[in-house]
Amino acid sequence: MPELPEVEVVRRGLAEELAGARLRQVRVLHPRAARRHPGGGALLAAALAGRDVLAVCRRGKYLWLVLDGEDSVVMHLGMSGQFRIGEEGMPGNPNHLRIEADLADGRTLQFFDQRTFGGWEFAPLKEVDGELVPVPVAHIARDPFDPKFDPVQAARRIRAKRSAIKRVLLDQTVLSGVGNIYADESLWRARLHGERPAAELGQRKAVALLGEVASVVHESITEGGTSFDSLYVNVNGESGQFSDWLAVYGQEGKPCRRCGAAIRREAFMNRSSHFCPKCQKL
């Protein structure tokens, strides 16, 4: 599932190509791609036709186009959502093409989604803490790259939780953008076991953990995100390279870069946690 770095890489690519563009005509080619929009694909296409794209924004893992008239279209990548922008006949499996938008300048925006967990959702913008965000995103917390993100306040929210710290990092209403990969990497850098109760962290340790989250995410964005297969690519079809720098995630049995102990993997919420049993003692 794409996390903040992957979504940010896609956002930057879309912003470079779409800011100021007009959606001339939209075609929804698979019903699941419009399942979040009341009325389905026909009404979604009608709502977007002729609209101007003012900006491409993101909060955490959520991506959206800001449209004229204080509206938006939230674009869920799901597990395999991909975008291409260019002329008709661009690379991409036509069997996975779910939505296609003709732009007024003659180009085409295509949304591919092999596993059909993603899709588009038209939504009005709502003012939250002095900012306009889509209604479906209004409950999502700020992420470490938000200009108004306050690590001190975020640390207090983390310490107010009784759950294990990894579960709290994955709670998008506490801190957005972090998923399984970057939670494991951040906890390793902070020398924290994922099952440690969040309420037991001191304020200084919680702030330091948030600093590690920001560092991991920044480094991943620089590398284009993390790709383990062809399901995640940027708008140019290129894979991210941060998988080459992962210290614990997917490194089961390999030596810890800090102490040499074998990295361990354990079941976690229908997924897995990866950690060093020596550096990250519970």
Phi, psi and omega in degrees: 000124179303137177250191186308311183300317181294318180293322179294321177298317178294319181300315181298320178294318179292320181298321181295329185261332191253339182302120181092357181279162176243133175277103184284313181210141181236136177237121176266116189260353178216130185299329181293336180291344179238020186293337180278347181267123179303127181098348174081197190297322183296316180288327176297313180299320180293322181291334185264340184298129178081006182271146178267139176268115182270328182195164174239119188238166180210145166222118184060235180267003185265133183237138177208155172264130173276124182252162175298154180083018180056045174239174180206167168231115179278130183247106181272121179283338184060224180259344187215019181292135180221149178242146170226142179229128179163215181271164176299149181082022179292162177300149181139144181289114182298338178290341182255004179286121186250323179220140179226132181235124174276130179265155183296337181272006177099350179276172180229136173257124181241138178244115177257145179204097185298317187265357174056033172269346181268192178154177180248149180217115177284134183206144174289157176273147182230139179280122178227119181052041176081007179234150176267120178228154178300146180306318180293348183255356188300332184271356185277134181289161175291155178254169185299346180261000176287131180303335181261010178292130181245104182297331179293313178294320179297321178297322178294321177296320179298314184288346178279352181268144178266352181287169175296150188298324180294320177300322180292319178299331181274353180282108185289350175272351177258312179210123186263157173099341185267129175242198188298316183298307187283338172294313180299315181295319181292319179295323177296316181295326181274358181060041180242137173282138183296339180270001178292132180299132181299326183294342181275349180286137171286162181300317181296320181292322179294319178295319179297320177299317178297326176296322177292321176302312181299320181293315180299313182296317179299315180296322180293319178300319180300327181270004179086013180093187182247123178239126172254344179205191185276003184285334176247121172216162177278186185291348176262005180082014183264142179275153175279157186245008184291343178302335179289345186248005182293133182270325183230321185296125181074011184252025183309130178085345179277156182289139175298137181292341181268313189238347178091351178293152182288130178295139184247147175240134178227152178296141181206111174048054181063015176228212179220151170247139178240133184200166175263120183292343179267315181283334186239061181288142178281000000 
